[in-house]
Amino acid sequence: MKLGANRAGLGIFLLLLILSFANAEAARIGDIVETTPMEQAARFFSLSDKAVQLALAGSVLLGISCGLLGAFLVVRKMALVGDVLSHAVLPGVALGFLWGMTKNPVAILIGATAAGLLGTFTVSLITRTTRLKEDAALGLVLASFFAVGLCLMGMIQKLPTAEKSGLDKFMFGQAAAMSGADITLMSVVTILTCLLVIVFYKELLVISFDATFARTTGIPVRLLHEAFMLLLAFSVVIALQAVGVVLVSAMLITPAAAAYLLTDRMHRMLILSAIFGVLAGVAGAFFSFLGSNLPTGPFMVLAASTIFAGAFAFSPKHGVVPRWWRRRVKGDRIGRENTLKAIYQVLEAADFKSEGVTTAELAKHRHNTLETTLRDARKIARFKLVDFDDVRGVMRLTNEGWRQAKIIVRNHRLWELYLTSRANYQLDHVHDDAERMEHLLGEDTVRELERRLNFPQTDPHGRVIPSVRETTTSREP
């Protein structure tokens, strides 16, 4: 019920776009040269110009279709296929123009789609009949088709006809050059794309992650793949007017790549990818509007790249900054635990007769300089793990310090015992491994180790292993 309502709402929204812009005439929204950027921005956000409305509608539709299809391209590791399609359609654009010597959107759509599908078929043919791998075939087809397209476009530019005006915008895109017919075509393709994703979401999901399993369950993998490739070709073609042949693949891949870094759920990735695509499209239209005849495509790609850079830097799971912060926090925690363990070992060597440890004793035990030891002592004192007398250089473990020190010592000695008794490690080979594992063992794992080792009291060296009771409540050794 909810899915049906979503489909109906989506269809109504896109239908309104078609009705609003089908009869509109395009104008060059960046041609006014006697206005300031602030005035241009105000004019853009007022939506008073029909040309601005066309550009925004086209950008939104482009962002939705490219975002949805791009998400499946990324998870299926087909990013280069989108690049080949975007370059392979150029000969079709030229042939579509030459068919009637006019910029007929339908003729260009048919020609470009046919050229794009021919490009993907050629890649498949090369990989099936030769020893070449897919990457080589993709590069070969991309360069060859693009070269043919450039030659044809060069020929068209020399033709004595005024209809060729604006055809060069297919190279780098110009949203201002879109007409009502372009918006109608984009709307139809976007509706078909949304319907395909909504109706066949589960099937596309299975195909994307395990095509073999999909075939065994009776899913028409071949048919859905062909339908997907056809819509992908359509989406590439409708994006040409706004983004251009050279950069359209970026609008397919970049928003989806940013979404991929932000979520592990496919439905969320689809939503985020579409949103990022729309944002990039609107931003590209806006910035190209601020100047005179600025190409829309590069600004769209820059906006999408900015979104990706943000995801790359700040994604909670995969972002560079969060990962750096987690490594730093982990390193600080390991440093504190090693200091606590060393204090415990110094006290243990003296049979716990002293309540405190001097920085000199700790430095000698750890083979560190006095300055490094003082820094470590002050650091754990900030976490209330020791009471540190900076003047006398004496530190005493707090209740929490005792608890954490015993936990890390217990983990170390249990792991040494496990390696020597169950994994048959030599006694002189277990220390380094235990030094790493002591910081990684969770409480459940430690309890399982204790059970398997029959709740031991001493480690392989004969040293006492702190009990569970000691690591939870007691301060006493």
N, C-alpha and C positions, 0 to 999 in steps of 0.2 A: 504493500500500500504506500509506504513511504517512498520506495523506489519509483513507483508510478507517478507520485506527486512531484518528485524531483525532475523526472523526465518532462512532465508537462510544463513545469515552471521554466525549465531550460529552453524548451521549444518555444514558449511564448516570448521569452526574452529575445531570442535570436530572430524570431519572426518580426518582432517590433523593429529590430535593427534593419531588417530587410526593407520593411515598409517605409522606414524613416529616410533611408538613403538611396532607395532604388532610382528615384528620379532626380537626384541632386546632380549638379554640375560641379566639376572640380575646378579649383582655382589655385594659383601658386600662393601658398600661405606664407612663404618667406620672402616675397618680392618687395615688400614695403621697406624702403631704405632710409626713410626720414623719421623713423621712430627709434626710441631708446629700447634697450633690452627689457627694462622694467615695463614699458608700455606694451611691448610685444607679449610679455608674460601675462599682463593683465588681460590683454585681448585673447590670449590662449585660454585662460581659465574662465573667461566669461562665456565661452562656447557660443558666441554670437555669430561667428562665421561658419557658413556651411562647409567650407573647406576644412576647417578645424574639426568639425564634427565627423567628417569623412575620415580624416587622418586618425582621429581617436578610435572610431569604430573599427577601422582596419587594423589598428595596432592591438586592440583588445581581442579581436577575432584571431589575429595572427598568434598572439601570445597563448590563447587557449589551445588552438590546434597543435602548434609546435610544442607546447609544454606537455600535452598529453601523449603525443606520439613520441616525443623525445625521451620521455621517461622509460618507455618500453625499449627504445634503442639503446639506452645506457645499460639497463639491466640485462639485455640480451647481447651486450658487447658488439653492437652493430654501428658504433659511432661513425666509422669510415664509410659505411653504406650511405648514411645521410650526406656526407661530404661528396661522395661520387654522384648521388642523385642531383644535388644542387648544382654541380658543374655540368653534368651530362644534359641537363634540360636546356642549356643555352642554344644548341643547334635547333631544338624544337621551337624555341621562342622565335628565332629568326625565320624558320620555315613557316610558322604560323602567321607571321607578318607577310611573308612573301605570297602566301596562298591567296589573300585578297588585297594585298598592298595596303592594309589598314591595321590599326591596333585593335582588332576585334578580340575581346577577352576570351570568348569561347574558342576561337581558332587558335589563339596562343595557348590556352589551357590544353586543348587536344594535342597540339604539336609538342608542347613541352612535356606533357605526361607520357606521350608515346616515346619521346627521346629518353626520358628518365627510365622508363621500364625497359627500353632496349639496352640502356647502359647496365642495369642490374642483371638482365638476362645474359649479356655479354660476359660479365664477371663470372656468373655461374657456369657458362659454357667453357670459359678458359680454365677454370679450376677443375672441371670434370674431365676435360679432354687433354690436358697437358700436365706436366709435373710442377707447374707454377703454383705457389701458395696463394691464398686469398688476398693477402696484403699486396703482393706484386700485381695481381690482376686488378685490384681496386685502383692502384696507382696508375697502371697503364690505361685503363678506361677513363679515369678522371682526366688525365692529361690529353688524351686523344680527342675525346668529345669536346672538351673545353676549347682545344685548338681549332676544331672545326667550327664551333660556335663563334669564336673570335673572327675567323675568316669571313663567315657569313655576315656578321655584324658590320665588318669593314666594307663589304660589298654593298650592304644596304645603305650605309652612310653616303655612298657615292651616287645613289639613285636620285633622279630629279623629281622627287615627290615631297610634298610638305607633310604627308602622313607619317613620315619616319620620325618626326619631332617627338621627343620624349622616350623613344625606344632605348636610348642610352641609359635611362634610369634603371633599367633592368640589371645593370652591372653593380651599382652600389645602393640603389633604392632611393625613392623619394615619395614619402607618404602623401605629399601635397599633390602628386600627379594622379592619385587614385580617383576613379569616377564612381558614380552610383552603381554602374554595372559591375565594377570590380568588387564593391562591397557586397552586392547580391551574391556573386560567385563565392566570395570568402565565407559568407554566412552559410551557404549550402554545404560547403566542404566542412565547416566547423560543426554544423549540426550532424552531419554524417559521422564525423570523428567522435563526437560525444556519444552518439547512439551506439557506435561500435564498441566503445570502451565500457559503457554502462551495461549493454545487453550481454556482451561476451567477456565481461571482466574476469570471471573465474577461469574461463578457457584460456584467455590470453595470459593470465597469471601462471597457469600450469605450463603452457607452452614456453614462456619466458625462462622458467627455471628448470624444467625437465621435459623436453620435447618427446623423449622416448617413452616416458610414463604417460604423457598425454596421448600418444598413439595407441598404447595398450588399453586405455580406458575408452577408446572410441571417439575421441575428439578429432574433428576434421582439421588436422594440423596444417595440411597443405592449403586448404581452402581459406582458412583464417589468415595464414601467412600472406597469401596472394591479396586478400582483401586489405590487410594491413599495409602491404607495399603499395597498393593502388592509392589508398588514402594518404600515405606518406608522400607519394609523388604529387598528388593534388595539393597537399599542404605546402610542399616546396614551391610549387608553381604560384600559388596565391601569395606566398611570401616574397616572391621576386620583386613585385612592385614596391614594397615597403623596405625590404632589406637588401635586395640585390643578389645576384648569382654568387658573388664571391663570399658573402658573409652569411647566407641563409643557414648554412650548416651550424653556425655558432648559435643561432636562435633555437635550433633543435637540441643541441647538446648542452650548452652552458646552463640554462635554467634547470634542466633535469639533473645535471651533475651537482649543482648547488643543493637541490632537494635531496639527492642521494646521500650527501654528507650529513644531512640533518635528521634523517629518520630511517628506520629499518623496516617500516611498514609500507607496502606498495600503495595502498589507497591514500595514505598521507603523502607519499612521494608524488603521486599524480596531482593531488590538490596543490601542493607547494610548487610543483613544476609549472602548473598552469598560472598560479598567482605570480610567480617570478617572471614568467613569460609576458604576462600582461603589464607588470610594472616596468619591465625593460622596454616593451613596446611603447608605452605611454611616455616614458622618460625620453626615448629616442625621438618621438614626434615633438615633444616639448622643446628639447634643445636644438633640433633642426629648425624649429619655428623661430628661434631667437635671431637668426641671421638670415641672409639673403641666399636662397637656393642651396642651403647646406644639405648634404645627403643624410637621409634618415638612418640608413643601415648601420654605418659606423657608430652613431650615437646609441642605437639600440644594443649593439654588441658590447660597447663600453659599459652601458648600464647593466647588462647581464653579467659581464665580467666583474663588475663591482660587487654585485650580489654574490657571485661565486667566491670572490676574495673574502667577503665577510664570512661566508659559511666555512671557507677553508681556514680562516683564522680563529673563528669563535664557535664553531660547531661543538656542542657539549661533549660529544663522544670522540669525534675525529679532528676537531680543530687544533691548530698548532698551539694557540695560547692555552687552552684548557689542558692539553697534554703536557705542555711545559710546566704548568702549575702543578699538575698531579705528580709529575716526576720530582719537582722540587719539594712538595709536601712529603712524598714518600722518602726522599733522601733525608729530609730533616727528621722524620720519625725514626728512620733506621739509625741515624746518628745519635739521637737521644737514647734509643734502646741499647745501643752499643756502650754508651757512657754508663747507663744504669747497670748493665751487666758487668762492666769493669769494676764499678764501685762495689758491687756484690762480691765479686771474686777477691778483691783486696780485703774486704771484711771477712770473707770465708777463710782466706789464708791465715788470718789472725784469730781464727776460731770465734769470730764475732765478739771478741772481748772489748772492742772499741766501738763506740756509736758513730764516730765520724771518720772521714778519710781526708787527708790533706791533698792539696793539688800536687805536691811533690811526689807523694806515694802513687797517685793515680797516673801522673806523667811517666813515672818509672815503669809502672805495670804495662802501660799502653805503648811505651817507647815513643812518646810524643814530647814535643817541647813544652816548657812551662806556659808559654803564651797560648799555644793551642789548647792546652788543658784548661786554662783560665777561661778561655772563650767558651768551651764546651760546658763548663760548670755554670757560667752565667746564663747560658742558653737554657739548660734544663731547670735552672732556678726560676726562670720566667714562667715555666709551665707548672710551678709549684710541686716539682718532683723531688727537690732537695731544699734544705735550708742552708744557704751558703753564706759563710762569714768571709766577706771579701778581704777584710783586714788580715785575719789570721790564715786565710786560705784553707778553711776547713768546711767540708760539706757533710750534711747528715740527711739521709733519706727520709722523706715524709712518708706517711701511710700509703699514699698513692704511689710514691716512688718505690717503696718496698714491694708493693703488689706487682707493678709492672716489671721490676727487676727479676722477681721470682718467676714470672710468666716467661720471660725471654730465656732465662737460665733453664727452666723446665723444658721448653721447646727444643733448645739446643741439645740437651743431654738425652732426651727421649729419642730424638732423631739419630744421634750417634749410636744409641743402643739398638735402634731398629736396623740401621745399616749393618752393624757388626753381627747381630744375631739372626736376622732374617734375610738380608741381602748379601751376606758373606763378604762384606768389605773388610779390608785390613784395617787394623786399629789406627795406623798412622795415615790413613787416607780419608778419614771421615770428618775431620775438623772443618776443612774448607767448605764441604757440602753443607754441613750443619750450620755454618756461619750464614749461608744464604737462606736456607730453609727456615731458620728460626723466626725470621720476620714475615714469613708467608703462611705459616700454619695457622688455620682457624681453630676455634675452640672445639668444634665437632670433630675435626681431624685429630686433634690432640687426644680427645677422649677415646677415639677409636684406637689410636696407637697404644694408649694405656691398657685398654682392654686386651688387645692382641698380645701385648708384652706381659700380661698378667700383673698389672699395676706394680711395676718395679720401683725400688727405693734407691737404687744406685745406678750410675751410668757405667760404661765399659772401663772407665778409669778408676772406679770405686768411689766417685764423688756422689754426694747425696742429691737426689732429684726432688725438688720442692713438690709437695703434694698439692692436690686440688684445693684442699682447705687453706693451705698457706697462700695460694695465689688469689684467694677471694676475700679473705677477711683479716688474717693475722698480719701484724707487723713484725712479730718475733721471728727469728731465723729458725 
